[in-house]
Each structure stands twice: as structure tokens, then as C-alpha cells.
Amino acid sequence: MKFKKKLGFLSMILLSSMLAFAGCGGGDEAPEGETAKLSGEIKIDGSSTVFPITEAVAEEFSAEHPDVRIPVGVSGTGGGFKKFTINETDINDASRPIKDSEAAKANENEVEYVEITVAYDGLSVVVNQENDWVDSLSVEELKKIWAPDSTVKTWKDVRAEWPNEEIKLYAPGTDSGTFDYFTEEINGESGAMRPDFTPSEDDNVLVQGISGDKNAIGFFGYAYYAENKDKVKIVKIDGGSGPVEPTFDTIKSGEYSPLSRPLFIYVNKASLEREEVKTFIQFYLESAKDLVAEVGYVALPDEEYQKGLDLLK
């Protein structure tokens, strides 16, 4: 009798354990018709220009998938690629295409990747709001100011009728894709720049510097200008067909030349094998059109985002 009671007791324990195990073992599997619960961490770094887009996407994604952590770093395009090419991050935000040297580093470390275009940007040249003499600059004048061998010290050195006041220069740091793009388009060589400028990978620092000095000039992505219109003044750029101001329309049409450019994310192919990363990239491309415009950039045509989604397959 005691044996039967003991056996019955053990059977209850065994049944309870089996039920508990069944309940725990399928934690990541959702009931039929429901979305699987995602968790984990997606590591992102790179461009300060692309950061507002990725941050907006990450916030929206986290609202739907709160168990997925998505830290988004801002170490510049080049700084981000240093981490990405040694397999430290899943995604790199980039305001320029990957360089041959960076691609070689990725290959050396067996990092395969997918390049996805997410938006267009118009690199914006700005001055202090109290600057009442600069309305536009030609590409030649920009080069005259920023070239490695520049002899420009004052505004008068640019145009004779301008004040004899020392120009203060602000620009993204050398790890920035914006720095690379500007120097290549204006000075004819990536990285070619006069040394006496105040650099920062944080565009907000550049805004503060330019807004605090009447004789300052600098450049950064259009979204940061749009966000700080009350603090800095935009400069029209003459690429050979007359002065053009960067706007959604002139950037999209390419009229704002030569400083309109595509923006990218680079995704580690190995990371795409993780469901949370693949789902995030899919969400990114499906949400980009609305969120890109919301943070101040120009969205791609629908078919371009579809190309990105096709790459995931």
C-alpha cells in the first residue's frame, strides 16, 4: 500500500516536471498565428549622419520587440568600419561607400556583408546666423577656403568686398564619411583638408561652435541643418549652374550638386542568420520611407527599398 502511494506520488512529480519542461522549452515559439517573440542584442555603429535614421528605426522596432537591445554608436563612418570589419558589430551606418582598404580588412577577417542604400542626403554648408555677407559660395570658393594649401585667413581673402575678419572653420572629424565625401568632391581627394579646423564626430558640437561664432563656417548632413535652422544659416552652393539651396526637392532631383549623396547601412551576413537581425533589417526597409523624411532626409523610391528587401532573400 505504501509502495502504491509512493509510486503515485512519484508519477505526479514526473508529470508536473514534464508539463513544466514543455512550458519552458518553447519560449521562443509563438502560438500559431502570432509573431515569435524576439530577444538578443543588435550592435550598430558608424556615421553620425545616418544615426538619426537608424535611431528612429531602432526606437520603433523596440516598441514592438522590447526584448531586443539595439545600442547605436556614433564613431563616424570610418570609425564604425574599423569595428565592423573585425566582426565587432552587426551593422555599420555609412555616409559613403566602403573603401577598398576596409573591404580588404573585412575579407581578411572573413566578414561578408550586404550594402543597402537607405536615403539621400545633401551635405550642407552653414555659417553663423549673424553672418550677413555670405549668401552663396561656388565650388571654387569652397576649395579656396578648405584646400590643404589654402592661404585664406579672412573672409576678405575669399571675396574682396567681404569683412577683413578671421574665418573660423568647423568640420566633421577625419573618421567621418561626411569629411571624406566633402574633401573628395570639393578638394579632389578624400581626406585632403587644411589642418587648422575644429573637428568633431558629433554634429551637435559643430552646430554649437558655428552658432557661437559670427565668423564661423562648417558643414554636415542636411538633417542636422533642418533640425537647427534657428541656430545656423544655410549657404547656397554654385556647382556651375547657379546657386542652389539644399532642400528635399533639390537633393532628390540632383540639382543640388555636387554635394548630394546616398546613405547606406552595411549588414554582416553572418548576423543576418539571427532572426532578430533579419527582422530588424526588414523592418528598417519597410519603415524607412516614412522615418527618413521624418528625421530630415530624402527617401528613396519604393522600388529601391524593395531591392534591399530582395537582398535579404
Residue pairs with C-beta under 8 A, 6 or more apart in sequence:
27 37
28 36
28 37
28 39
29 36
30 36
30 37
36 275
37 65
37 67
38 65
38 67
38 68
38 275
38 276
38 279
39 67
39 68
39 276
40 67
40 68
40 69
40 274
40 276
41 68
41 69
41 70
41 71
42 68
42 69
42 70
42 90
42 91
42 271
42 276
42 277
42 280
43 71
43 88
43 89
43 90
43 91
44 54
44 58
44 70
44 71
44 72
44 73
44 89
44 90
44 91
44 92
44 93
45 72
45 73
45 74
45 75
45 79
45 80
45 83
45 84
45 89
45 91
45 92
45 93
46 73
46 74
46 75
46 76
46 77
46 79
46 80
46 81
46 84
46 89
46 91
46 92
46 93
46 94
47 74
47 76
47 77
47 80
47 93
47 94
47 95
47 176
47 177
47 178
47 263
48 74
48 76
48 172
48 176
48 178
48 201
48 202
48 203
48 220
48 221
49 77
49 93
49 95
49 121
49 176
49 177
49 178
49 203
49 220
49 221
49 223
49 224
49 263
50 93
50 94
50 95
50 118
50 119
50 263
50 264
50 265
51 72
51 74
51 93
52 223
52 295
52 296
52 297
53 93
53 118
53 119
53 263
53 288
53 291
53 292
53 295
53 297
54 72
54 91
54 93
54 265
54 284
55 72
56 291
56 294
56 295
57 280
57 283
57 284
57 287
57 288
57 291
58 70
58 72
58 280
60 283
60 287
60 291
61 68
61 70
61 280
61 283
61 284
61 287
62 68
62 70
64 283
65 276
65 279
68 276
68 280
70 280
72 93
73 80
73 89
74 201
74 202
75 82
75 83
75 175
75 201
76 172
76 173
76 175
76 176
76 177
76 179
76 201
77 92
77 93
77 94
77 95
77 96
77 175
77 176
77 177
77 178
77 180
78 102
78 174
78 175
78 176
78 177
78 180
79 175
79 201
80 89
80 92
80 93
80 94
81 92
81 94
81 98
81 99
81 102
81 105
81 266
83 89
83 92
84 91
84 92
84 106
84 111
84 113
84 266
84 268
85 102
85 105
85 106
85 109
85 111
86 105
86 109
86 111
87 109
87 111
87 268
87 270
89 268
90 267
90 268
90 271
90 277
91 265
91 266
91 267
91 268
91 271
91 277
91 281
92 265
92 266
93 263
93 264
93 265
94 177
94 263
94 264
94 265
94 266
95 121
95 176
95 177
95 178
95 181
95 221
95 261
95 263
95 264
96 177
96 180
96 181
96 261
96 264
97 115
97 264
98 106
98 113
98 115
98 266
106 112
106 113
111 268
111 270
112 268
112 269
112 270
113 266
113 267
113 268
113 269
114 266
114 267
114 269
114 272
114 311
114 312
115 264
115 266
116 264
116 265
116 266
116 267
116 281
116 285
116 308
116 311
117 262
117 263
117 264
117 300
117 304
117 308
118 263
118 264
118 265
118 284
118 285
118 288
118 292
118 300
118 308
119 262
119 263
119 288
119 292
119 297
119 298
119 299
119 300
120 251
120 252
120 260
120 261
120 262
120 263
120 297
120 298
120 299
120 300
121 221
121 222
121 223
121 251
121 260
121 261
121 262
121 263
121 297
121 298
122 222
122 246
122 247
122 250
122 251
122 256
122 259
122 260
122 261
122 298
123 178
123 181
123 182
123 219
123 220
123 221
123 222
123 246
123 259
123 260
123 261
124 219
124 220
124 221
124 222
124 224
124 225
124 234
124 235
124 246
124 259
125 137
125 142
125 217
125 218
125 219
125 234
125 235
125 237
125 259
126 210
126 217
126 218
126 219
126 220
126 225
126 232
126 233
126 234
126 235
127 134
127 210
127 216
127 217
127 232
127 233
127 235
128 210
128 211
128 212
128 213
128 214
128 215
128 216
128 232
128 233
129 211
129 231
129 232
129 233
130 214
131 214
131 215
131 233
133 155
133 161
133 162
133 163
134 155
134 162
134 217
134 233
134 235
135 235
135 236
135 243
136 235
136 236
136 237
136 238
136 243
137 145
137 158
137 235
137 236
137 237
137 238
138 237
138 238
139 186
139 237
139 238
139 239
139 240
139 258
141 158
141 159
142 186
142 237
143 186
143 187
143 188
144 150
144 152
144 157
144 158
145 152
145 158
145 167
145 169
145 217
146 169
146 171
146 182
146 183
146 186
146 187
146 193
146 194
147 187
147 192
147 193
147 194
148 187
148 192
148 193
148 194
148 195
149 194
150 194
151 157
152 158
152 167
153 166
153 167
154 162
154 163
154 164
154 165
154 166
154 167
155 162
155 163
155 164
155 165
155 167
155 215
156 162
156 163
156 164
156 165
158 167
163 215
165 214
165 215
166 215
167 215
167 216
167 217
168 198
168 209
168 213
168 215
168 216
168 217
169 194
169 196
169 197
169 198
169 216
169 217
169 218
170 197
170 198
170 199
170 200
170 206
170 209
170 210
170 216
170 217
170 218
171 179
171 182
171 193
171 197
171 198
171 199
171 206
171 218
171 219
172 178
172 179
172 182
172 199
172 200
172 201
172 203
172 206
172 219
172 220
173 179
173 199
173 200
173 201
174 191
174 199
175 201
176 201
178 219
178 220
178 221
179 191
179 193
179 199
180 190
180 191
181 259
181 261
182 219
182 259
183 189
183 190
183 191
183 192
183 193
184 190
185 258
185 259
186 258
187 193
198 209
200 206
200 209
203 220
203 221
203 224
204 224
206 218
206 220
206 224
207 220
207 224
207 228
207 231
207 232
209 216
209 218
210 216
210 217
210 218
210 231
210 232
211 228
211 231
211 232
217 235
221 297
222 246
222 251
222 296
222 297
223 295
223 296
223 297
224 296
225 232
225 234
225 246
225 296
226 296
227 296
234 245
234 246
236 243
236 244
236 245
237 243
237 244
237 246
237 256
237 259
238 244
239 256
239 257
239 258
239 259
240 257
241 257
244 250
244 255
244 256
244 257
245 256
246 256
246 259
246 260
247 256
248 293
248 298
249 255
250 256
250 260
251 260
251 298
252 298
254 260
263 297
265 281
265 284
267 277
267 281
271 277
272 278
272 281
272 312
278 312
281 308
281 312
282 309
282 312
285 305
285 308
285 309
286 305
286 309
288 299
288 300
288 305
289 299
289 300
289 302
289 305
290 299
292 298
292 299
292 300
293 299
